[in-house]
Amino acid sequence: MTGGQQPVSVGIVGGGLMGKEVAVAFARWAALTDHPARPELTHVCDVDPAALAWFERIPSVTSRSTDYHDLLGPDGPEVLYIAVRHDLHERLYVDAIEAGKSLLAEKPFGIDLRSAGAIAAAAQRHPESFVRCSSEMPFFPGAQAAIARVTSGSLGRIIEAHSGFSHSSDLDLRKPINWKRQAKYCGVNGVLNDLGMHALHVPLRLGWQPDRVFAVLQDLVPSRPGPDGDLVTCDTIENATLLCTATDRFGGDGAQPFPLHITTKRIDPGQKNSWSLRVLGMNGGVAFSTRYPKTLRVMSVADGEQVWQEVEMGSQSCFATATGGIFEFGFSDAILQMWASYLAERAGQLGDRFGCVTPEEAVDSHRVFAAALDSWARSEVVQLP
Ligand SMILES: NC(=O)c1ccc[n+]([C@@H]2O[C@H](COP(=O)([O-])OP(=O)(O)OC[C@H]3O[C@@H](n4cnc5c(N)ncnc54)[C@H](O)[C@@H]3O)[C@@H](O)[C@H]2O)c1
């Protein structure tokens, strides 16, 4: 124990974009003013030696390996963060769980619904392995404030809600092909596998389980330059627009269905990496986008008129930090908060704070993705159980 914090050894499998992001989030752990645990990044695994070499800058890393099996034994870390291609999720996640390791698994938690179910079943067979799935954007203070307004019931009967995640870098047709743009690695769900969990985490946590789905899916870019400059097939959907129905239980007007828009877009001109949530009710509304991370927009109804106001958000999220309350919050802060939430819940000390995606929620998100593909293929509304 250091300063009352239980040390927890962590290993990263997949030291690419996200593996590095998580490593640097741990380096800022001291910013958390009151947390039961302290992660120590001890092990890193990547098949690419260049990715492994990057971790030489992290002094706590004592083991670098190209084979993830090296991390699964008793000398390996207690917790694994696995951030690899989607076609590798099932094998690596199930092996980690069966080795008794706790796991923060990157989304989409398996390449498809079957695969997500197999991972969730492994987690159920091994309760000693604490398993959650990554989704950090709801830890932005503006998102937390929006969620609090919804759960307070103050919005009244829900009129409609929108939850989405938008990028735009795919507008650049010169951008080279990568695994995220090839169905055999990313999955046929395409952008839904990339961004869908982000858009569904909050609705699912609010109990807004979609029960009907109508989807419009767009494959906007058929090919991209390969390593030698020749065009290579880019067979994943870029944009997915889902109109669902869900039922609200916070508005105090009985269980009422409402339209829930879920949008995941790799090409949404005007956005770069914007997660957004907008909920409108008969008594009030709330809107937040990470595009404007300091601004929460709230609506109230006065004398029958809609009154929109802005509330400036500061730095504080679920877990208090030493960061000045008026300072800005960003992506790396969200990663820190997500890990704080994961390790607090693992230690049984989450309390009523916002938790990471559960295996059940991850499987539910895949049910929605599968329904969306089915809906688009048949041009029909698909009913979910
Ligand atoms: N939470 C988020 O905001 C977020 C953002 C981006 C990506 N992701 C997810 O993170 C995961 C990884 O995405 P990324 O962008 O970091 O990808 P990446 O391609 O940048 O990194 C993946 C790394 O895995 C390594 N790798 C491949 N096979 C391996 C194996 N068998 N063992 C160990 N390492 C192996 C690669 O060499 C590479 O360094 C995906 O599931 C993706 O959907 C999440």
The ligand as an ORCA input file, in Angstrom:
! r2SCAN-3c Opt
* xyz 0 1
  N     -11.568      3.656    -26.565
  C     -11.222      4.382    -27.626
  O     -11.453      5.597    -27.674
  C     -10.523      3.718    -28.765
  C      -9.904      4.494    -29.759
  C      -9.229      3.815    -30.794
  C      -9.238      2.433    -30.838
  N      -9.881      1.719    -29.862
  C      -9.895      0.239    -29.869
  O      -8.622     -0.213    -29.391
  C      -8.247     -1.416    -30.055
  C      -6.897     -1.182    -30.732
  O      -7.007     -0.042    -31.553
  P      -5.735      0.896    -31.830
  O      -6.267      2.112    -32.502
  O      -4.923      1.046    -30.605
  O      -4.982     -0.018    -32.900
  P      -3.456      0.037    -33.370
  O      -3.421     -0.625    -34.694
  O      -2.913      1.432    -33.226
  O      -2.712     -0.848    -32.278
  C      -2.897     -2.228    -32.200
  C      -1.558     -2.832    -31.751
  O      -1.766     -4.231    -31.549
  C      -0.570     -4.891    -31.965
  N      -0.870     -6.312    -32.151
  C      -1.401     -6.919    -33.232
  N      -1.517     -8.249    -32.995
  C      -1.073     -8.468    -31.745
  C      -0.939     -9.632    -30.922
  N      -1.323    -10.834    -31.364
  N      -0.419     -9.487    -29.700
  C      -0.040     -8.271    -29.235
  N      -0.126     -7.134    -29.970
  C      -0.647     -7.239    -31.203
  C      -0.150     -4.135    -33.208
  O       1.197     -4.363    -33.538
  C      -0.438     -2.700    -32.795
  O       0.697     -2.073    -32.225
  C      -9.396     -1.748    -31.007
  O     -10.262     -2.626    -30.371
  C     -10.058     -0.405    -31.235
  O     -11.430     -0.510    -31.580
  C     -10.498      2.345    -28.838
*
